[in-house]
Amino acid sequence: MIIGKKEFHVGKRPYIMGILNVTPDSFSDGGQFYREGDISDVDKALRHVRDMVNDGADIIDVGGESTRPGHTQISVAEEIERTCFIIEAIKEHFNVPVSLDTYKAKVAQAGILAGADMINDIWGLKYDEDMAAVIAKSGVACCLMHNKDNTNYYDLMDDIKDDLNESVRIALAAGIPRDKIMLDPGIGFGKTYEQNVKVMKHLSELKALDYPILLGTSRKSMIGNLLDLPVEERDEGTMATSVYGYMQGCTFFRVHNVKANYRALKTVYGIMKE
């Protein structure tokens, strides 16, 4: 799989996607790295990108709108303003693929023009009917996540696989190449705590979809509930889920703490490789 100018050898080793939220209200790092109109915070964001790259990040995922439970949707214009400038700055200073976390086609189009190499769509191309065409026309990669607006399932894993297959069908019909697609089971989205744990337990079933799998558990409430810890104390739990996910067949890991997860995954990779 090629993202930007970098080739990713799926199944060979784990890859880290470092999170950069340029938002005031994300659940873990909202307001930490960027505020509109304040150049010092752009510099702080770039320093964080530098640290993540040095710590082992293979991709940087830029998000301009919080998607935490109960989040407030922002306008297309505001999301573009938050994300495109930082994407341009990252591409100017670093040789690393950049993913844009958005489900809006106009934001994706602007982000791609700014230099984004991948679109990370939490609605799997089902929120905005123009998203698939924008991605296909640009030639960038995409991550399609499972999501829904309720937690009602007939059979949890079968329903998730069916939903992800539908996202793939939309992508392929629009002309997105098969080797430009990865999938995300959507831990923390449209699922109860118990359902999130069940998805984690059965991650290996997603190998049947025959696409690279991205796992995004970083500091989420599932880990908080398992450990009874606040968001700032969930890195060890995140590392455990990353390691477990890799052992179950996941390839990409979207995390806040790059260094810790990189070291944990490098360790288990070294053991499994031998």
NORCOR-V661611 format. One record per residue. N is the residue number from 1. RES is the residue in one small letter. PHI is phi in radians with two decimals (999 if undefined). PSI is psi in radians with two decimals (* if undefined). OMEGA is omega in whole degrees, 0 to 359 (* if undefined). Layout:
n:N res:RES phi:PHI psi:PSI omega:OMEGA
n:N res:RES phi:PHI psi:PSI omega:OMEGA
This chain:
n:1 res:m phi:999 psi:2.28 omega:179
n:2 res:i phi:-1.90 psi:2.22 omega:176
n:3 res:i phi:-2.15 psi:2.04 omega:187
n:4 res:g phi:1.14 psi:-2.19 omega:179
n:5 res:k phi:-1.81 psi:0.17 omega:185
n:6 res:k phi:-1.92 psi:2.34 omega:177
n:7 res:e phi:-1.66 psi:2.29 omega:180
n:8 res:f phi:-1.94 psi:2.14 omega:183
n:9 res:h phi:-1.60 psi:1.58 omega:185
n:10 res:v phi:-1.10 psi:2.29 omega:181
n:11 res:g phi:1.60 psi:-0.18 omega:181
n:12 res:k phi:-1.55 psi:-0.82 omega:180
n:13 res:r phi:-2.71 psi:2.86 omega:177
n:14 res:p phi:-1.37 psi:2.65 omega:179
n:15 res:y phi:-2.21 psi:2.51 omega:183
n:16 res:i phi:-1.82 psi:2.28 omega:171
n:17 res:m phi:-1.87 psi:1.96 omega:180
n:18 res:g phi:-1.48 psi:2.37 omega:185
n:19 res:i phi:-1.56 psi:2.26 omega:172
n:20 res:l phi:-2.25 psi:1.74 omega:179
n:21 res:n phi:-1.63 psi:1.96 omega:177
n:22 res:v phi:-1.69 psi:1.13 omega:185
n:23 res:t phi:-2.34 psi:2.74 omega:174
n:24 res:p phi:-1.54 psi:-0.16 omega:192
n:25 res:d phi:-2.39 psi:0.27 omega:175
n:26 res:s phi:-1.09 psi:2.62 omega:192
n:27 res:f phi:-1.14 psi:-0.49 omega:185
n:28 res:s phi:-1.85 psi:-0.78 omega:188
n:29 res:d phi:-2.25 psi:0.46 omega:181
n:30 res:g phi:-1.04 psi:2.28 omega:178
n:31 res:g phi:1.34 psi:0.03 omega:186
n:32 res:q phi:-1.39 psi:-0.58 omega:189
n:33 res:f phi:-2.04 psi:-0.19 omega:184
n:34 res:y phi:-2.83 psi:2.32 omega:169
n:35 res:r phi:-2.28 psi:2.36 omega:183
n:36 res:e phi:-0.95 psi:2.36 omega:174
n:37 res:g phi:1.45 psi:0.02 omega:182
n:38 res:d phi:-2.04 psi:1.75 omega:186
n:39 res:i phi:-1.08 psi:-0.49 omega:180
n:40 res:s phi:-1.08 psi:-0.59 omega:179
n:41 res:d phi:-1.31 psi:-0.51 omega:172
n:42 res:v phi:-1.11 psi:-0.77 omega:177
n:43 res:d phi:-1.06 psi:-0.68 omega:179
n:44 res:k phi:-1.14 psi:-0.69 omega:177
n:45 res:a phi:-1.10 psi:-0.74 omega:180
n:46 res:l phi:-1.17 psi:-0.61 omega:176
n:47 res:r phi:-1.13 psi:-0.66 omega:178
n:48 res:h phi:-1.16 psi:-0.70 omega:176
n:49 res:v phi:-1.06 psi:-0.79 omega:178
n:50 res:r phi:-0.99 psi:-0.79 omega:181
n:51 res:d phi:-1.11 psi:-0.74 omega:181
n:52 res:m phi:-1.12 psi:-0.73 omega:178
n:53 res:v phi:-1.11 psi:-0.78 omega:179
n:54 res:n phi:-1.13 psi:-0.50 omega:181
n:55 res:d phi:-1.49 psi:-0.10 omega:175
n:56 res:g phi:2.12 psi:0.13 omega:180
n:57 res:a phi:-1.19 psi:2.32 omega:178
n:58 res:d phi:-1.68 psi:-0.42 omega:180
n:59 res:i phi:-2.48 psi:2.55 omega:172
n:60 res:i phi:-1.94 psi:2.21 omega:181
n:61 res:d phi:-1.85 psi:1.97 omega:183
n:62 res:v phi:-1.71 psi:2.22 omega:179
n:63 res:g phi:-2.17 psi:2.33 omega:181
n:64 res:g phi:-1.91 psi:-0.13 omega:178
n:65 res:e phi:-2.33 psi:2.22 omega:176
n:66 res:s phi:-1.11 psi:2.38 omega:176
n:67 res:t phi:-2.03 psi:0.37 omega:176
n:68 res:r phi:-1.14 psi:2.76 omega:177
n:69 res:p phi:-0.94 psi:2.28 omega:179
n:70 res:g phi:1.41 psi:0.23 omega:182
n:71 res:h phi:-1.17 psi:2.76 omega:176
n:72 res:t phi:-1.75 psi:2.15 omega:180
n:73 res:q phi:-1.21 psi:2.42 omega:178
n:74 res:i phi:-1.86 psi:2.94 omega:182
n:75 res:s phi:-1.30 psi:2.81 omega:176
n:76 res:v phi:-1.01 psi:-0.79 omega:183
n:77 res:a phi:-1.07 psi:-0.74 omega:181
n:78 res:e phi:-1.20 psi:-0.68 omega:180
n:79 res:e phi:-1.16 psi:-0.69 omega:176
n:80 res:i phi:-1.10 psi:-0.76 omega:181
n:81 res:e phi:-1.08 psi:-0.67 omega:181
n:82 res:r phi:-1.24 psi:-0.65 omega:192
n:83 res:t phi:-1.73 psi:-0.68 omega:190
n:84 res:c phi:-1.17 psi:-0.68 omega:180
n:85 res:f phi:-1.10 psi:-0.72 omega:182
n:86 res:i phi:-1.26 psi:-0.59 omega:176
n:87 res:i phi:-1.08 psi:-0.82 omega:178
n:88 res:e phi:-1.03 psi:-0.72 omega:181
n:89 res:a phi:-1.15 psi:-0.73 omega:179
n:90 res:i phi:-1.09 psi:-0.80 omega:182
n:91 res:k phi:-1.15 psi:-0.51 omega:179
n:92 res:e phi:-1.26 psi:-0.60 omega:188
n:93 res:h phi:-1.82 psi:-0.29 omega:186
n:94 res:f phi:-2.37 psi:2.57 omega:176
n:95 res:n phi:-1.74 psi:1.23 omega:183
n:96 res:v phi:-2.45 psi:2.42 omega:176
n:97 res:p phi:-1.07 psi:2.47 omega:180
n:98 res:v phi:-2.05 psi:2.25 omega:175
n:99 res:s phi:-1.81 psi:2.47 omega:176
n:100 res:l phi:-1.92 psi:2.11 omega:181
n:101 res:d phi:-1.53 psi:1.70 omega:180
n:102 res:t phi:-2.71 psi:2.68 omega:176
n:103 res:y phi:-2.04 psi:0.20 omega:182
n:104 res:k phi:-1.93 psi:2.22 omega:186
n:105 res:a phi:-1.09 psi:-0.70 omega:182
n:106 res:k phi:-1.18 psi:-0.62 omega:176
n:107 res:v phi:-1.18 psi:-0.75 omega:179
n:108 res:a phi:-1.05 psi:-0.76 omega:181
n:109 res:q phi:-1.08 psi:-0.78 omega:179
n:110 res:a phi:-1.15 psi:-0.71 omega:180
n:111 res:g phi:-1.14 psi:-0.66 omega:178
n:112 res:i phi:-1.14 psi:-0.71 omega:176
n:113 res:l phi:-1.11 psi:-0.53 omega:179
n:114 res:a phi:-1.37 psi:-0.23 omega:177
n:115 res:g phi:2.19 psi:0.03 omega:181
n:116 res:a phi:-1.08 psi:2.42 omega:182
n:117 res:d phi:-1.76 psi:-0.20 omega:182
n:118 res:m phi:-2.68 psi:2.59 omega:173
n:119 res:i phi:-1.95 psi:2.21 omega:180
n:120 res:n phi:-1.85 psi:1.75 omega:189
n:121 res:d phi:-1.81 psi:1.93 omega:183
n:122 res:i phi:-1.23 psi:-0.17 omega:177
n:123 res:w phi:-1.91 psi:0.22 omega:173
n:124 res:g phi:0.94 psi:0.72 omega:178
n:125 res:l phi:1.27 psi:0.18 omega:186
n:126 res:k phi:-1.80 psi:-0.13 omega:179
n:127 res:y phi:-1.48 psi:-0.82 omega:184
n:128 res:d phi:-2.04 psi:2.02 omega:186
n:129 res:e phi:-1.15 psi:-0.25 omega:179
n:130 res:d phi:-1.60 psi:-0.15 omega:187
n:131 res:m phi:-1.09 psi:-0.79 omega:183
n:132 res:a phi:-1.04 psi:-0.74 omega:181
n:133 res:a phi:-1.16 psi:-0.68 omega:178
n:134 res:v phi:-1.08 psi:-0.79 omega:180
n:135 res:i phi:-1.15 psi:-0.79 omega:181
n:136 res:a phi:-1.07 psi:-0.78 omega:182
n:137 res:k phi:-1.13 psi:-0.62 omega:184
n:138 res:s phi:-1.39 psi:-0.50 omega:182
n:139 res:g phi:1.47 psi:0.13 omega:179
n:140 res:v phi:-1.37 psi:2.91 omega:177
n:141 res:a phi:-1.41 psi:2.97 omega:178
n:142 res:c phi:-2.58 psi:2.63 omega:171
n:143 res:c phi:-2.01 psi:2.17 omega:184
n:144 res:l phi:-1.92 psi:2.05 omega:186
n:145 res:m phi:-1.78 psi:2.60 omega:172
n:146 res:h phi:-1.38 psi:2.36 omega:180
n:147 res:n phi:-2.76 psi:2.73 omega:172
n:148 res:k phi:-2.80 psi:2.86 omega:186
n:149 res:d phi:-1.62 psi:0.23 omega:174
n:150 res:n phi:-2.65 psi:3.13 omega:182
n:151 res:t phi:-2.06 psi:0.49 omega:181
n:152 res:n phi:-1.62 psi:2.13 omega:181
n:153 res:y phi:-2.30 psi:2.57 omega:171
n:154 res:y phi:-1.43 psi:-0.94 omega:172
n:155 res:d phi:-2.39 psi:1.98 omega:193
n:156 res:l phi:-0.93 psi:-1.00 omega:186
n:157 res:m phi:-1.22 psi:-0.70 omega:177
n:158 res:d phi:-1.12 psi:-0.70 omega:179
n:159 res:d phi:-1.13 psi:-0.72 omega:179
n:160 res:i phi:-1.12 psi:-0.77 omega:179
n:161 res:k phi:-1.11 psi:-0.71 omega:178
n:162 res:d phi:-1.10 psi:-0.73 omega:181
n:163 res:d phi:-1.15 psi:-0.74 omega:178
n:164 res:l phi:-1.16 psi:-0.67 omega:176
n:165 res:n phi:-1.09 psi:-0.61 omega:176
n:166 res:e phi:-1.15 psi:-0.71 omega:176
n:167 res:s phi:-1.07 psi:-0.71 omega:178
n:168 res:v phi:-1.11 psi:-0.71 omega:179
n:169 res:r phi:-1.09 psi:-0.70 omega:177
n:170 res:i phi:-1.09 psi:-0.77 omega:181
n:171 res:a phi:-1.09 psi:-0.88 omega:183
n:172 res:l phi:-1.13 psi:-0.68 omega:179
n:173 res:a phi:-1.12 psi:-0.53 omega:179
n:174 res:a phi:-1.40 psi:-0.25 omega:180
n:175 res:g phi:1.82 psi:0.20 omega:175
n:176 res:i phi:-1.31 psi:2.16 omega:181
n:177 res:p phi:-1.10 psi:2.59 omega:181
n:178 res:r phi:-1.02 psi:-0.64 omega:183
n:179 res:d phi:-1.42 psi:0.17 omega:175
n:180 res:k phi:-1.92 psi:0.22 omega:187
n:181 res:i phi:-2.07 psi:2.29 omega:165
n:182 res:m phi:-2.20 psi:2.81 omega:185
n:183 res:l phi:-2.16 psi:2.68 omega:182
n:184 res:d phi:-2.37 psi:2.16 omega:181
n:185 res:p phi:-1.21 psi:-0.17 omega:172
n:186 res:g phi:1.32 psi:0.87 omega:175
n:187 res:i phi:-1.05 psi:2.23 omega:179
n:188 res:g phi:1.59 psi:0.02 omega:181
n:189 res:f phi:-2.15 psi:2.09 omega:178
n:190 res:g phi:1.10 psi:0.57 omega:183
n:191 res:k phi:-2.57 psi:2.51 omega:172
n:192 res:t phi:-1.34 psi:2.99 omega:176
n:193 res:y phi:-0.96 psi:-0.83 omega:182
n:194 res:e phi:-1.11 psi:-0.66 omega:179
n:195 res:q phi:-1.19 psi:-0.68 omega:176
n:196 res:n phi:-1.04 psi:-0.77 omega:179
n:197 res:v phi:-1.11 psi:-0.69 omega:180
n:198 res:k phi:-1.14 psi:-0.72 omega:177
n:199 res:v phi:-1.06 psi:-0.78 omega:177
n:200 res:m phi:-1.01 psi:-0.78 omega:182
n:201 res:k phi:-1.10 psi:-0.52 omega:186
n:202 res:h phi:-1.96 psi:0.45 omega:181
n:203 res:l phi:-0.98 psi:-0.57 omega:183
n:204 res:s phi:-1.07 psi:-0.40 omega:179
n:205 res:e phi:-1.13 psi:-0.42 omega:182
n:206 res:l phi:-1.26 psi:-0.24 omega:177
n:207 res:k phi:-1.08 psi:-0.44 omega:179
n:208 res:a phi:-1.13 psi:-0.37 omega:179
n:209 res:l phi:-1.26 psi:-0.39 omega:176
n:210 res:d phi:1.14 psi:0.68 omega:172
n:211 res:y phi:-2.32 psi:2.69 omega:175
n:212 res:p phi:-1.03 psi:2.46 omega:181
n:213 res:i phi:-1.93 psi:2.25 omega:172
n:214 res:l phi:-1.75 psi:2.35 omega:178
n:215 res:l phi:-1.97 psi:2.19 omega:180
n:216 res:g phi:-2.15 psi:1.58 omega:181
n:217 res:t phi:-1.97 psi:-0.05 omega:196
n:218 res:s phi:-0.92 psi:2.01 omega:174
n:219 res:r phi:1.04 psi:0.35 omega:185
n:220 res:k phi:-1.36 psi:2.95 omega:187
n:221 res:s phi:-1.11 psi:-0.49 omega:176
n:222 res:m phi:-0.99 psi:-0.77 omega:179
n:223 res:i phi:-1.21 psi:-0.70 omega:177
n:224 res:g phi:-1.04 psi:-0.70 omega:179
n:225 res:n phi:-1.23 psi:-0.68 omega:179
n:226 res:l phi:-1.12 psi:-0.68 omega:184
n:227 res:l phi:-1.77 psi:-0.19 omega:186
n:228 res:d phi:0.97 psi:0.90 omega:182
n:229 res:l phi:-2.30 psi:2.64 omega:177
n:230 res:p phi:-1.26 psi:2.94 omega:188
n:231 res:v phi:-1.01 psi:-0.63 omega:184
n:232 res:e phi:-1.30 psi:-0.06 omega:181
n:233 res:e phi:-2.10 psi:0.52 omega:186
n:234 res:r phi:-1.93 psi:0.24 omega:183
n:235 res:d phi:-1.20 psi:-0.68 omega:179
n:236 res:e phi:-1.11 psi:-0.70 omega:177
n:237 res:g phi:-1.13 psi:-0.67 omega:176
n:238 res:t phi:-1.07 psi:-0.78 omega:179
n:239 res:m phi:-1.04 psi:-0.70 omega:179
n:240 res:a phi:-1.10 psi:-0.73 omega:180
n:241 res:t phi:-1.22 psi:-0.60 omega:177
n:242 res:s phi:-1.11 psi:-0.84 omega:179
n:243 res:v phi:-1.07 psi:-0.80 omega:179
n:244 res:y phi:-1.08 psi:-0.74 omega:180
n:245 res:g phi:-1.07 psi:-0.70 omega:178
n:246 res:y phi:-1.12 psi:-0.71 omega:179
n:247 res:m phi:-1.18 psi:-0.36 omega:178
n:248 res:q phi:-1.67 psi:0.03 omega:173
n:249 res:g phi:1.94 psi:0.03 omega:177
n:250 res:c phi:-1.30 psi:2.63 omega:183
n:251 res:t phi:-1.97 psi:-0.71 omega:184
n:252 res:f phi:-1.93 psi:2.52 omega:184
n:253 res:f phi:-2.35 psi:2.00 omega:183
n:254 res:r phi:-1.61 psi:1.98 omega:189
n:255 res:v phi:-2.43 psi:2.76 omega:173
n:256 res:h phi:-1.47 psi:-0.86 omega:182
n:257 res:n phi:-1.60 psi:1.62 omega:185
n:258 res:v phi:-1.17 psi:-0.84 omega:186
n:259 res:k phi:-1.00 psi:-0.85 omega:183
n:260 res:a phi:-1.12 psi:-0.78 omega:182
n:261 res:n phi:-1.25 psi:-0.63 omega:177
n:262 res:y phi:-1.06 psi:-0.80 omega:182
n:263 res:r phi:-1.17 psi:-0.71 omega:179
n:264 res:a phi:-1.12 psi:-0.77 omega:181
n:265 res:l phi:-1.23 psi:-0.64 omega:178
n:266 res:k phi:-1.10 psi:-0.64 omega:179
n:267 res:t phi:-1.13 psi:-0.89 omega:183
n:268 res:v phi:-1.20 psi:-0.56 omega:176
n:269 res:y phi:-1.09 psi:-0.77 omega:179
n:270 res:g phi:-1.07 psi:-0.68 omega:179
n:271 res:i phi:-1.20 psi:-0.82 omega:183
n:272 res:m phi:-1.20 psi:-0.58 omega:180
n:273 res:k phi:-1.13 psi:-0.68 omega:179
n:274 res:e phi:-1.23 psi:* omega:*
